Amino acid sequence: MTRVGLRTLSRGSAAVSAWVSPARPIRPVGKFLATEEYSLRSYATTAPHQPVTSKETAVLQRIDAKRAEAFLGGGQKRIDTQHGKGKLTARERIDLLLDTDSFREYDAFVEHQCYDFDMNKQKITGDGVVTGYGTINGRLVYVFSQDFTAFGGSLSKTHAQKICKIMDQAMLVGAPVIGLNDSGGARIQEGVDSLGGYADIFQKNVLASGVVPQISLIMGPCAGGAVYSPALTDFTFMVRDTSYLFVTGPDVVKAVTNEEVTQEELGGAKAHTTKSGVAHLAFDNDVEALLKLREFVDFLPLSSQNEVPKRRTDDPSERADAALDTIVPVDSTKAYDIKKVISRIVDTNTFFEIMPDFAKNMVIGFARLDGRTVSIVANQPLVSSGVLDINASIKAARWVRFCDAFNIPLLTFVDVPGFLPGTSQEHGGIIRNGAKLLYAFAEATVPKITVITRKAYGGAYDVMSSKHLRGDLNYSWPTGEIAVMGAKGAVEIIFRNVKDKTQAEADYVAKFANPLPAAQRGFLDDIIVPSTTRSRIIRDLKMLKTKTLRNPAKKHGNIPL
Protein backbone atom coordinates (compact mmCIF):
# COMPACT_ATOMS: atom_id res chain seq x y z
CA MET A 1 0.00 0.00 0.00
CA THR A 2 1.22 3.48 -0.82
CA ARG A 3 0.83 6.75 1.01
CA VAL A 4 -1.18 9.53 -0.59
CA GLY A 5 0.64 12.78 -1.30
CA LEU A 6 4.00 12.93 0.49
CA ARG A 7 3.64 16.63 1.14
CA THR A 8 0.24 16.19 2.72
CA LEU A 9 1.42 13.30 4.85
CA SER A 10 4.57 15.01 6.04
CA ARG A 11 2.96 18.25 7.16
CA GLY A 12 -0.61 17.36 8.09
CA SER A 13 -2.20 16.29 11.35
CA ALA A 14 -2.29 12.80 12.77
CA ALA A 15 -5.53 12.28 10.86
CA VAL A 16 -3.54 11.85 7.65
CA SER A 17 -2.17 8.53 8.87
CA ALA A 18 -5.59 7.08 8.07
CA TRP A 19 -4.77 7.44 4.37
CA VAL A 20 -3.25 4.17 3.27
CA SER A 21 -4.29 3.73 -0.33
CA PRO A 22 -5.11 6.02 -3.25
CA ALA A 23 -8.31 4.04 -3.71
CA ARG A 24 -9.53 4.33 -0.13
CA PRO A 25 -10.72 7.52 1.59
CA ILE A 26 -10.48 8.08 5.35
CA ARG A 27 -14.01 6.82 5.75
CA PRO A 28 -17.00 6.32 3.44
CA VAL A 29 -18.98 9.41 2.47
CA GLY A 30 -22.50 8.39 3.37
CA LYS A 31 -22.48 4.69 2.48
CA PHE A 32 -20.07 4.82 -0.44
CA LEU A 33 -16.42 4.30 -1.17
CA ALA A 34 -14.73 6.05 -4.09
CA THR A 35 -12.94 2.94 -5.35
CA GLU A 36 -12.89 1.01 -8.56
CA GLU A 37 -14.93 -1.71 -6.86
CA TYR A 38 -18.00 0.53 -7.21
CA SER A 39 -19.27 -0.32 -3.73
CA LEU A 40 -23.05 -0.03 -3.70
CA ARG A 41 -25.37 1.63 -1.24
CA SER A 42 -26.26 -0.52 1.74
CA TYR A 43 -29.98 -0.03 1.93
CA ALA A 44 -32.92 -2.35 1.29
CA THR A 45 -34.23 -1.58 -2.17
CA THR A 46 -37.59 -3.22 -1.56
CA ALA A 47 -39.64 -4.48 1.34
CA PRO A 48 -38.43 -7.94 2.42
CA HIS A 49 -41.69 -9.69 1.56
CA GLN A 50 -42.20 -8.00 -1.82
CA PRO A 51 -41.07 -9.76 -5.01
CA VAL A 52 -38.81 -7.76 -7.31
CA THR A 53 -39.51 -7.71 -11.01
CA SER A 54 -36.76 -7.92 -13.59
CA LYS A 55 -37.64 -4.40 -14.74
CA GLU A 56 -37.25 -3.03 -11.21
CA THR A 57 -33.98 -4.88 -10.81
CA ALA A 58 -32.66 -3.37 -14.02
CA VAL A 59 -33.66 0.14 -12.93
CA LEU A 60 -32.05 -0.31 -9.54
CA GLN A 61 -28.88 -1.58 -11.14
CA ARG A 62 -28.75 1.47 -13.42
CA ILE A 63 -29.27 3.78 -10.44
CA ASP A 64 -26.54 2.06 -8.46
CA ALA A 65 -24.17 2.14 -11.43
CA LYS A 66 -24.79 5.86 -11.98
CA ARG A 67 -24.29 6.59 -8.30
CA ALA A 68 -21.03 4.69 -8.33
CA GLU A 69 -19.94 6.71 -11.38
CA ALA A 70 -20.70 9.90 -9.49
CA PHE A 71 -18.49 8.77 -6.64
CA LEU A 72 -15.58 8.19 -9.00
CA GLY A 73 -15.85 11.67 -10.53
CA GLY A 74 -13.40 11.88 -13.41
CA GLY A 75 -12.15 8.34 -12.82
CA GLN A 76 -9.50 6.55 -10.81
CA LYS A 77 -6.62 7.80 -12.95
CA ARG A 78 -7.51 11.42 -12.25
CA ILE A 79 -8.08 10.65 -8.59
CA ASP A 80 -4.55 9.23 -8.45
CA THR A 81 -3.25 12.39 -10.13
CA GLN A 82 -5.03 14.52 -7.52
CA HIS A 83 -3.49 12.46 -4.73
CA GLY A 84 -0.09 12.71 -6.38
CA LYS A 85 -0.27 16.49 -6.00
CA GLY A 86 -0.82 16.10 -2.26
CA LYS A 87 -4.50 17.00 -2.64
CA LEU A 88 -7.66 15.24 -1.53
CA THR A 89 -10.62 14.68 -3.84
CA ALA A 90 -13.86 16.62 -3.52
CA ARG A 91 -15.58 13.82 -1.62
CA GLU A 92 -12.63 13.10 0.62
CA ARG A 93 -12.59 16.76 1.61
CA ILE A 94 -16.26 16.69 2.54
CA ASP A 95 -15.71 13.48 4.46
CA LEU A 96 -12.94 15.03 6.56
CA LEU A 97 -14.77 18.33 7.09
CA LEU A 98 -18.12 16.97 8.27
CA ASP A 99 -19.08 14.70 11.13
CA THR A 100 -18.89 11.00 10.30
CA ASP A 101 -21.77 9.82 8.06
CA SER A 102 -23.61 13.16 8.37
CA PHE A 103 -23.35 14.20 4.71
CA ARG A 104 -26.52 14.07 2.62
CA GLU A 105 -25.90 14.75 -1.05
CA TYR A 106 -28.09 16.63 -3.52
CA ASP A 107 -28.12 16.23 -7.31
CA ALA A 108 -25.60 13.40 -7.53
CA PHE A 109 -27.06 12.35 -10.90
CA VAL A 110 -26.97 15.78 -12.56
CA GLU A 111 -25.18 16.07 -15.92
CA HIS A 112 -24.48 19.10 -18.08
CA GLN A 113 -26.79 19.92 -20.98
CA CYS A 114 -24.21 21.28 -23.41
CA TYR A 115 -24.12 19.84 -26.94
CA ASP A 116 -21.59 22.15 -28.57
CA PHE A 117 -18.08 20.93 -29.38
CA ASP A 118 -19.22 17.30 -28.94
CA MET A 119 -19.79 17.88 -25.24
CA ASN A 120 -22.82 15.58 -25.43
CA LYS A 121 -20.29 12.75 -25.74
CA GLN A 122 -18.38 13.94 -22.66
CA LYS A 123 -20.57 13.70 -19.60
CA ILE A 124 -19.53 12.98 -16.03
CA THR A 125 -22.22 12.25 -13.48
CA GLY A 126 -22.36 15.08 -10.93
CA ASP A 127 -20.83 17.58 -13.37
CA GLY A 128 -17.77 18.49 -11.34
CA VAL A 129 -19.24 19.55 -8.02
CA VAL A 130 -20.55 17.71 -4.97
CA THR A 131 -23.29 19.50 -3.00
CA GLY A 132 -25.38 18.82 0.08
CA TYR A 133 -25.59 19.31 3.81
CA GLY A 134 -24.15 17.75 6.94
CA THR A 135 -23.02 18.66 10.43
CA ILE A 136 -19.89 19.99 12.10
CA ASN A 137 -19.83 19.11 15.79
CA GLY A 138 -23.53 18.35 15.50
CA ARG A 139 -24.47 21.71 13.92
CA LEU A 140 -25.97 22.04 10.44
CA VAL A 141 -23.90 23.37 7.52
CA TYR A 142 -24.28 23.32 3.74
CA VAL A 143 -21.29 22.55 1.58
CA PHE A 144 -20.23 22.40 -2.04
CA SER A 145 -16.95 20.85 -3.11
CA GLN A 146 -15.65 21.33 -6.64
CA ASP A 147 -14.20 18.19 -8.20
CA PHE A 148 -11.04 18.90 -10.16
CA THR A 149 -11.04 15.34 -11.51
CA ALA A 150 -14.22 16.10 -13.50
CA PHE A 151 -13.70 18.67 -16.28
CA GLY A 152 -11.07 20.32 -14.08
CA GLY A 153 -13.85 21.45 -11.76
CA SER A 154 -14.89 23.95 -14.44
CA LEU A 155 -18.18 25.73 -13.94
CA SER A 156 -21.09 24.95 -16.25
CA LYS A 157 -24.69 26.09 -16.08
CA THR A 158 -25.77 22.95 -14.21
CA HIS A 159 -22.70 23.09 -11.96
CA ALA A 160 -23.76 26.61 -10.93
CA GLN A 161 -27.38 25.53 -10.44
CA LYS A 162 -26.28 22.88 -7.97
CA ILE A 163 -24.38 25.46 -5.93
CA CYS A 164 -27.23 27.99 -6.02
CA LYS A 165 -29.68 25.34 -4.88
CA ILE A 166 -27.90 24.67 -1.58
CA MET A 167 -27.33 28.39 -1.02
CA ASP A 168 -31.06 29.01 -1.33
CA GLN A 169 -31.84 26.26 1.14
CA ALA A 170 -29.16 27.44 3.56
CA MET A 171 -30.83 30.84 3.69
CA LEU A 172 -34.25 29.26 4.19
CA VAL A 173 -33.24 27.12 7.15
CA GLY A 174 -30.47 29.37 8.53
CA ALA A 175 -27.16 27.53 8.26
CA PRO A 176 -23.63 28.44 7.09
CA VAL A 177 -22.47 27.80 3.52
CA ILE A 178 -18.98 26.39 3.00
CA GLY A 179 -17.42 26.33 -0.46
CA LEU A 180 -14.41 24.12 -1.19
CA ASN A 181 -13.03 25.71 -4.34
CA ASP A 182 -10.85 23.77 -6.78
CA SER A 183 -11.70 24.80 -10.32
CA GLY A 184 -10.11 25.61 -13.64
CA GLY A 185 -12.67 28.40 -14.15
CA ALA A 186 -15.51 28.80 -16.61
CA ARG A 187 -16.28 25.87 -18.90
CA ILE A 188 -15.31 27.43 -22.21
CA GLN A 189 -17.50 25.11 -24.29
CA GLU A 190 -20.61 26.57 -22.63
CA GLY A 191 -19.75 30.18 -23.39
CA VAL A 192 -22.12 32.74 -21.90
CA ASP A 193 -24.08 30.05 -20.02
CA SER A 194 -21.03 29.55 -17.84
CA LEU A 195 -20.66 33.29 -17.27
CA GLY A 196 -24.33 33.47 -16.36
CA GLY A 197 -23.76 30.69 -13.86
CA TYR A 198 -21.07 32.72 -12.13
CA ALA A 199 -23.35 35.76 -11.96
CA ASP A 200 -26.12 33.63 -10.45
CA ILE A 201 -23.74 32.50 -7.70
CA PHE A 202 -22.57 36.09 -7.10
CA GLN A 203 -26.17 37.19 -6.64
CA LYS A 204 -26.76 34.42 -4.11
CA ASN A 205 -23.58 35.45 -2.26
CA VAL A 206 -24.90 38.99 -1.93
CA LEU A 207 -28.37 37.89 -0.83
CA ALA A 208 -26.89 35.53 1.76
CA SER A 209 -24.53 38.20 3.11
CA GLY A 210 -25.49 38.98 6.70
CA VAL A 211 -28.07 36.18 6.69
CA VAL A 212 -25.83 33.12 7.05
CA PRO A 213 -22.04 32.90 7.41
CA GLN A 214 -20.28 32.15 4.11
CA ILE A 215 -16.81 30.60 4.05
CA SER A 216 -14.58 29.85 1.06
CA LEU A 217 -11.67 27.44 1.30
CA ILE A 218 -9.48 27.68 -1.80
CA MET A 219 -7.90 24.26 -2.37
CA GLY A 220 -6.71 24.61 -5.95
CA PRO A 221 -6.82 27.15 -8.78
CA CYS A 222 -9.46 29.89 -8.71
CA ALA A 223 -9.02 32.39 -11.54
CA GLY A 224 -10.90 34.94 -13.60
CA GLY A 225 -14.54 35.50 -12.72
CA ALA A 226 -14.40 32.63 -10.25
CA VAL A 227 -12.50 34.78 -7.74
CA TYR A 228 -15.43 37.07 -7.04
CA SER A 229 -17.53 34.51 -5.21
CA PRO A 230 -14.86 33.95 -2.53
CA ALA A 231 -14.35 37.72 -2.39
CA LEU A 232 -18.06 38.16 -1.62
CA THR A 233 -18.06 35.58 1.16
CA ASP A 234 -17.24 36.42 4.76
CA PHE A 235 -13.99 34.47 5.00
CA THR A 236 -11.47 33.14 2.50
CA PHE A 237 -8.93 30.51 3.51
CA MET A 238 -6.16 29.08 1.31
CA VAL A 239 -3.78 26.11 1.14
CA ARG A 240 -0.11 26.96 0.67
CA ASP A 241 1.55 25.93 -2.60
CA THR A 242 -1.58 24.36 -4.12
CA SER A 243 -4.16 27.17 -4.18
CA TYR A 244 -4.19 30.34 -6.28
CA LEU A 245 -6.46 33.36 -6.61
CA PHE A 246 -6.04 35.88 -9.43
CA VAL A 247 -8.17 37.77 -11.93
CA THR A 248 -5.63 37.28 -14.72
CA GLY A 249 -2.93 34.61 -14.74
CA PRO A 250 0.83 34.96 -15.25
CA ASP A 251 0.62 34.50 -19.05
CA VAL A 252 -1.86 37.35 -19.46
CA VAL A 253 0.13 39.55 -17.10
CA LYS A 254 3.25 39.00 -19.17
CA ALA A 255 1.43 39.64 -22.45
CA VAL A 256 -0.11 42.91 -21.24
CA THR A 257 2.54 44.35 -18.92
CA ASN A 258 5.66 42.36 -19.88
CA GLU A 259 6.00 41.45 -16.22
CA GLU A 260 7.17 37.95 -15.44
CA VAL A 261 5.60 36.47 -12.33
CA THR A 262 4.83 32.98 -11.06
CA GLN A 263 1.41 31.76 -9.98
CA GLU A 264 2.55 31.70 -6.37
CA GLU A 265 3.94 35.25 -6.50
CA LEU A 266 0.85 36.55 -8.25
CA GLY A 267 -1.94 34.87 -6.35
CA GLY A 268 -0.60 32.32 -3.89
CA ALA A 269 -1.48 32.05 -0.23
CA LYS A 270 1.47 34.19 0.90
CA ALA A 271 0.57 37.03 -1.47
CA HIS A 272 -3.04 37.14 -0.31
CA THR A 273 -2.45 36.71 3.43
CA THR A 274 0.41 39.20 3.72
CA LYS A 275 -0.01 41.78 0.94
CA SER A 276 -3.51 42.00 -0.52
CA GLY A 277 -5.53 40.96 2.52
CA VAL A 278 -7.84 38.95 0.25
CA ALA A 279 -7.33 35.75 2.27
CA HIS A 280 -7.78 35.48 6.02
CA LEU A 281 -5.73 32.37 6.79
CA ALA A 282 -3.43 29.89 5.03
CA PHE A 283 -2.66 26.28 5.88
CA ASP A 284 0.04 23.81 4.90
CA ASN A 285 -2.19 21.16 3.33
CA ASP A 286 -5.76 20.00 2.76
CA VAL A 287 -6.01 18.06 6.00
CA GLU A 288 -4.84 20.90 8.23
CA ALA A 289 -7.13 23.34 6.42
CA LEU A 290 -10.23 21.19 6.85
CA LEU A 291 -9.58 20.40 10.51
CA LYS A 292 -8.94 24.07 11.28
CA LEU A 293 -12.10 24.98 9.39
CA ARG A 294 -14.07 22.66 11.68
CA GLU A 295 -12.58 24.48 14.67
CA PHE A 296 -13.36 27.87 13.14
CA VAL A 297 -17.01 27.07 12.35
CA ASP A 298 -17.55 26.13 15.99
CA PHE A 299 -17.24 29.82 16.94
CA LEU A 300 -20.00 30.93 14.56
CA PRO A 301 -23.73 31.27 15.09
CA LEU A 302 -25.71 29.36 12.46
CA SER A 303 -27.35 32.53 11.13
CA SER A 304 -28.14 36.14 11.96
CA GLN A 305 -31.20 34.90 13.86
CA ASN A 306 -29.21 32.68 16.20
CA GLU A 307 -27.20 33.40 19.33
CA VAL A 308 -23.50 32.66 19.54
CA PRO A 309 -22.75 29.07 20.53
CA LYS A 310 -21.84 28.25 24.13
CA ARG A 311 -19.24 25.59 24.91
CA ARG A 312 -18.32 23.98 28.20
CA THR A 313 -15.29 25.54 29.91
CA ASP A 314 -13.29 24.67 33.01
CA ASP A 315 -11.85 28.18 33.21
CA PRO A 316 -13.44 29.96 36.24
CA SER A 317 -15.31 33.13 35.33
CA GLU A 318 -13.94 34.90 38.42
CA ARG A 319 -10.33 33.97 37.67
CA ALA A 320 -7.93 36.85 38.37
CA ASP A 321 -4.54 37.11 36.70
CA ALA A 322 -2.00 39.13 38.67
CA ALA A 323 0.39 39.19 35.70
CA LEU A 324 -1.94 41.65 33.98
CA ASP A 325 -1.24 44.24 36.68
CA THR A 326 2.35 44.61 35.47
CA ILE A 327 2.14 43.59 31.82
CA VAL A 328 2.04 47.19 30.53
CA PRO A 329 5.53 48.78 30.85
CA VAL A 330 5.90 51.84 33.05
CA ASP A 331 7.75 53.57 30.21
CA SER A 332 5.03 54.43 27.69
CA THR A 333 7.52 54.22 24.82
CA LYS A 334 8.15 50.51 25.43
CA ALA A 335 6.13 47.87 23.64
CA TYR A 336 4.32 44.78 24.89
CA ASP A 337 2.37 41.98 23.21
CA ILE A 338 -1.39 42.57 23.23
CA LYS A 339 -1.92 38.91 22.31
CA LYS A 340 -0.58 37.95 25.75
CA VAL A 341 -3.12 40.30 27.30
CA ILE A 342 -5.93 38.73 25.28
CA SER A 343 -4.87 35.17 26.09
CA ARG A 344 -4.78 35.89 29.83
CA ILE A 345 -8.30 37.33 29.82
CA VAL A 346 -10.27 34.96 27.58
CA ASP A 347 -11.01 31.29 28.28
CA THR A 348 -7.82 29.23 28.20
CA ASN A 349 -6.56 28.36 24.70
CA THR A 350 -9.62 29.74 22.90
CA PHE A 351 -8.15 32.72 21.04
CA PHE A 352 -8.42 32.04 17.29
CA GLU A 353 -6.65 34.83 15.42
CA ILE A 354 -7.83 35.93 11.97
CA MET A 355 -5.55 37.58 9.38
CA PRO A 356 -2.44 37.26 11.59
CA ASP A 357 -0.04 38.11 8.75
CA PHE A 358 -1.81 41.17 7.33
CA ALA A 359 -1.76 44.59 9.03
CA LYS A 360 -0.04 43.15 12.10
CA ASN A 361 -0.53 46.41 13.99
CA MET A 362 -4.18 45.35 14.37
CA VAL A 363 -5.20 42.06 16.00
CA ILE A 364 -8.60 40.48 15.35
CA GLY A 365 -10.07 37.09 16.10
CA PHE A 366 -12.55 34.95 17.97
CA ALA A 367 -12.29 33.81 21.57
CA ARG A 368 -14.59 32.56 24.28
CA LEU A 369 -15.51 34.09 27.61
CA ASP A 370 -17.35 31.80 30.01
CA GLY A 371 -17.81 29.47 27.04
CA ARG A 372 -19.47 31.99 24.73
CA THR A 373 -18.01 33.37 21.50
CA VAL A 374 -16.74 36.94 21.55
CA SER A 375 -14.98 39.04 18.94
CA ILE A 376 -11.60 40.59 19.67
CA VAL A 377 -10.33 43.86 18.16
CA ALA A 378 -7.02 45.17 19.49
CA ASN A 379 -4.16 47.50 18.64
CA GLN A 380 -0.78 45.73 18.71
CA PRO A 381 1.92 47.88 20.40
CA LEU A 382 4.62 45.48 19.17
CA VAL A 383 4.06 46.59 15.56
CA SER A 384 4.40 50.29 14.71
CA SER A 385 3.24 51.10 18.25
CA GLY A 386 -0.27 49.94 17.32
CA VAL A 387 -0.84 52.92 15.02
CA LEU A 388 -3.91 52.94 12.78
CA ASP A 389 -3.15 52.92 9.06
CA ILE A 390 -5.08 52.09 5.90
CA ASN A 391 -4.69 48.32 6.07
CA ALA A 392 -5.39 48.10 9.80
CA SER A 393 -8.55 50.16 9.39
CA ILE A 394 -9.83 48.03 6.51
CA LYS A 395 -9.01 44.80 8.34
CA ALA A 396 -10.81 45.79 11.52
CA ALA A 397 -13.78 47.46 9.80
CA ARG A 398 -14.77 44.37 7.83
CA TRP A 399 -14.33 42.25 10.94
CA VAL A 400 -16.52 44.50 13.08
CA ARG A 401 -19.27 44.51 10.47
CA PHE A 402 -19.28 40.72 10.22
CA CYS A 403 -19.52 40.33 13.98
CA ASP A 404 -22.30 42.88 14.23
CA ALA A 405 -24.25 41.12 11.46
CA PHE A 406 -24.12 37.83 13.38
CA ASN A 407 -24.70 39.02 16.96
CA ILE A 408 -21.16 38.45 18.19
CA PRO A 409 -20.20 40.83 21.06
CA LEU A 410 -17.27 43.14 20.41
CA LEU A 411 -14.43 43.31 22.92
CA THR A 412 -11.91 46.03 22.03
CA PHE A 413 -8.48 46.60 23.57
CA VAL A 414 -7.05 50.05 22.89
CA ASP A 415 -3.44 51.18 22.83
CA VAL A 416 -3.23 53.53 19.87
CA PRO A 417 -1.01 56.61 19.39
CA GLY A 418 -3.10 57.88 16.49
CA PHE A 419 -3.29 57.52 12.72
CA LEU A 420 -0.09 56.97 10.74
CA PRO A 421 1.09 60.27 9.19
CA GLY A 422 2.70 60.66 5.78
CA THR A 423 1.96 61.31 2.12
CA SER A 424 1.59 57.63 1.26
CA GLN A 425 -1.21 57.29 3.80
CA GLU A 426 -2.91 60.56 2.91
CA HIS A 427 -2.75 59.92 -0.83
CA GLY A 428 -3.75 56.30 -0.31
CA GLY A 429 -6.98 57.39 1.34
CA ILE A 430 -6.44 57.10 5.08
CA ILE A 431 -9.31 59.53 5.65
CA ARG A 432 -11.80 57.38 3.75
CA ASN A 433 -10.41 54.08 5.00
CA GLY A 434 -10.13 55.22 8.59
CA ALA A 435 -13.74 56.33 8.34
CA LYS A 436 -14.70 52.73 7.48
CA LEU A 437 -13.66 51.60 10.94
CA LEU A 438 -15.39 54.56 12.54
CA TYR A 439 -18.55 53.73 10.58
CA ALA A 440 -18.39 50.04 11.51
CA PHE A 441 -18.13 50.67 15.24
CA ALA A 442 -20.74 53.44 15.18
CA GLU A 443 -23.21 51.29 13.23
CA ALA A 444 -22.80 48.19 15.41
CA THR A 445 -25.68 47.35 17.75
CA VAL A 446 -24.19 44.28 19.44
CA PRO A 447 -22.78 44.51 22.98
CA LYS A 448 -19.60 46.63 22.88
CA ILE A 449 -17.04 46.59 25.68
CA THR A 450 -13.81 48.57 25.40
CA VAL A 451 -10.71 48.42 27.59
CA ILE A 452 -8.03 51.11 27.20
CA THR A 453 -4.76 49.53 28.28
CA ARG A 454 -2.52 52.53 27.60
CA LYS A 455 -2.60 55.17 24.85
CA ALA A 456 -5.77 56.50 23.29
CA TYR A 457 -4.72 59.59 21.38
CA GLY A 458 -6.54 61.92 19.04
CA GLY A 459 -9.09 60.80 16.50
CA ALA A 460 -7.96 57.21 16.96
CA TYR A 461 -9.42 57.35 20.49
CA ASP A 462 -12.80 58.18 19.00
CA VAL A 463 -12.59 55.52 16.31
CA MET A 464 -11.63 52.60 18.57
CA SER A 465 -15.11 51.91 19.96
CA SER A 466 -15.21 54.92 22.26
CA LYS A 467 -18.11 55.76 24.57
CA HIS A 468 -19.25 58.33 22.04
CA LEU A 469 -19.97 55.55 19.50
CA ARG A 470 -22.64 53.99 21.72
CA GLY A 471 -20.16 51.91 23.67
CA ASP A 472 -21.92 49.92 26.38
CA LEU A 473 -19.05 49.63 28.86
CA ASN A 474 -15.84 51.58 28.45
CA TYR A 475 -13.02 50.93 30.88
CA SER A 476 -9.44 51.99 31.33
CA TRP A 477 -6.60 50.44 33.22
CA PRO A 478 -4.67 52.82 35.51
CA THR A 479 -2.00 52.98 32.79
CA GLY A 480 -4.46 54.61 30.38
CA GLU A 481 -3.52 57.87 28.66
CA ILE A 482 -6.45 59.58 26.94
CA ALA A 483 -5.53 62.84 25.24
CA VAL A 484 -5.54 64.75 21.97
CA MET A 485 -1.92 63.75 21.44
CA GLY A 486 1.21 62.67 23.28
CA ALA A 487 2.85 65.02 25.74
CA LYS A 488 5.84 65.92 23.57
CA GLY A 489 3.77 66.92 20.55
CA ALA A 490 1.23 68.79 22.65
CA VAL A 491 3.87 70.81 24.49
CA GLU A 492 5.57 71.75 21.21
CA ILE A 493 2.31 73.37 20.13
CA ILE A 494 1.07 74.85 23.40
CA PHE A 495 4.46 76.16 24.55
CA ARG A 496 6.12 76.80 21.20
CA ASN A 497 7.71 80.04 22.44
CA VAL A 498 9.10 78.54 25.65
CA LYS A 499 12.74 77.43 25.35
CA ASP A 500 12.86 74.92 28.23
CA LYS A 501 9.80 72.76 27.87
CA THR A 502 10.81 70.10 30.41
CA GLN A 503 8.54 71.35 33.19
CA ALA A 504 5.71 72.03 30.77
CA GLU A 505 5.91 68.47 29.49
CA ALA A 506 5.87 67.09 33.04
CA ASP A 507 2.82 69.22 33.85
CA TYR A 508 1.01 67.98 30.73
CA VAL A 509 1.75 64.35 31.61
CA ALA A 510 0.50 64.85 35.16
CA LYS A 511 -2.71 66.43 33.93
CA PHE A 512 -3.63 64.38 30.86
CA ALA A 513 -1.52 61.20 30.72
CA ASN A 514 -3.91 59.28 32.94
CA PRO A 515 -7.52 58.11 32.71
CA LEU A 516 -9.00 60.45 35.32
CA PRO A 517 -9.99 63.37 33.04
CA ALA A 518 -12.00 61.03 30.78
CA ALA A 519 -13.58 59.28 33.77
CA GLN A 520 -14.53 62.63 35.34
CA ARG A 521 -16.40 63.52 32.14
CA GLY A 522 -18.26 60.21 31.99
CA PHE A 523 -16.37 58.96 28.94
CA LEU A 524 -15.19 55.98 30.99
CA ASP A 525 -17.51 53.85 33.09
CA ASP A 526 -14.73 52.85 35.45
CA ILE A 527 -10.99 52.59 35.95
CA ILE A 528 -10.39 48.93 36.71
CA VAL A 529 -7.57 46.82 38.14
CA PRO A 530 -6.15 44.85 35.18
CA SER A 531 -6.22 41.50 37.01
CA THR A 532 -10.01 41.79 37.42
CA THR A 533 -10.68 42.43 33.72
CA ARG A 534 -11.86 38.90 32.92
CA SER A 535 -14.46 38.66 35.67
CA ARG A 536 -15.67 42.19 35.00
CA ILE A 537 -16.22 41.56 31.28
CA ILE A 538 -17.96 38.21 31.84
CA ARG A 539 -20.43 39.82 34.24
CA ASP A 540 -21.00 42.66 31.79
CA LEU A 541 -21.66 40.28 28.90
CA LYS A 542 -24.27 38.44 30.97
CA MET A 543 -25.93 41.76 31.75
CA LEU A 544 -25.85 42.82 28.08
CA LYS A 545 -27.26 39.54 26.77
CA THR A 546 -30.75 41.07 26.50
CA LYS A 547 -29.54 44.34 24.97
CA THR A 548 -31.86 45.66 22.26
CA LEU A 549 -30.72 48.49 20.00
CA ARG A 550 -31.93 49.30 16.51
CA ASN A 551 -30.62 51.83 14.03
CA PRO A 552 -33.04 54.24 12.31
CA ALA A 553 -35.15 52.71 9.53
CA LYS A 554 -33.42 53.04 6.16
CA LYS A 555 -32.80 51.12 2.96
CA HIS A 556 -29.12 50.86 3.87
CA GLY A 557 -26.33 53.14 5.00
CA ASN A 558 -23.56 54.42 2.75
CA ILE A 559 -20.29 53.25 4.28
CA PRO A 560 -17.28 55.13 2.79
CA LEU A 561 -16.05 52.28 0.58
Buried (B, 14 or more C-beta within 10 A) or exposed (E): EEBBBEBBBEBBEEEBEEBEEBBBBBEBBBEBBBBEEBBBEEEEBEEEEEEEEEEEEEEBEEBBEBBBBBBBBBBBEBBBBBBEBBBBBBBBBBBBBBBEBBBEBBBBEBBBBBEEEEBEEEBBBBBBBBBBBBBBEEBBBBBBBBBBBBBBBBBBBBBBBBBBBBBEBBBEEBBBBBBBBBBBBBBEBBEEBBBEBBEBBBEBBEEBBBBBBBBBBBBBBBBBBBBBBBEBBBBBBBBBBBBBBBBBBBEEBEEEEEEEBEBBEBBBBBBBBBEEBBBBBBBBBBBBBBBBBBEBBBBBBBBBEBEBBEBEBEBEBEBBBEEBBEBBEEEBEEBBBBBEBBBBBBBEEBBBBBBBBBBBBBBBBBBBBBBBBBBBBBBBBBBBBBBBBBBBBBBBBBBBBBBBBBBBBBBBBBBBBBBBEEEEBEEBBBEEBBBBBBBBBBBBEBBBBBBBBBBBBBBBBBBBBBBEBBBBBBBBBEBBBBBEBBBEBBBBEEBEEEEEBEEBBEBBBEEBBBBBBBBEEEBBBEBBEBBBBBBBBBBBBEEBEEEEEEEEEEEEEEEEE
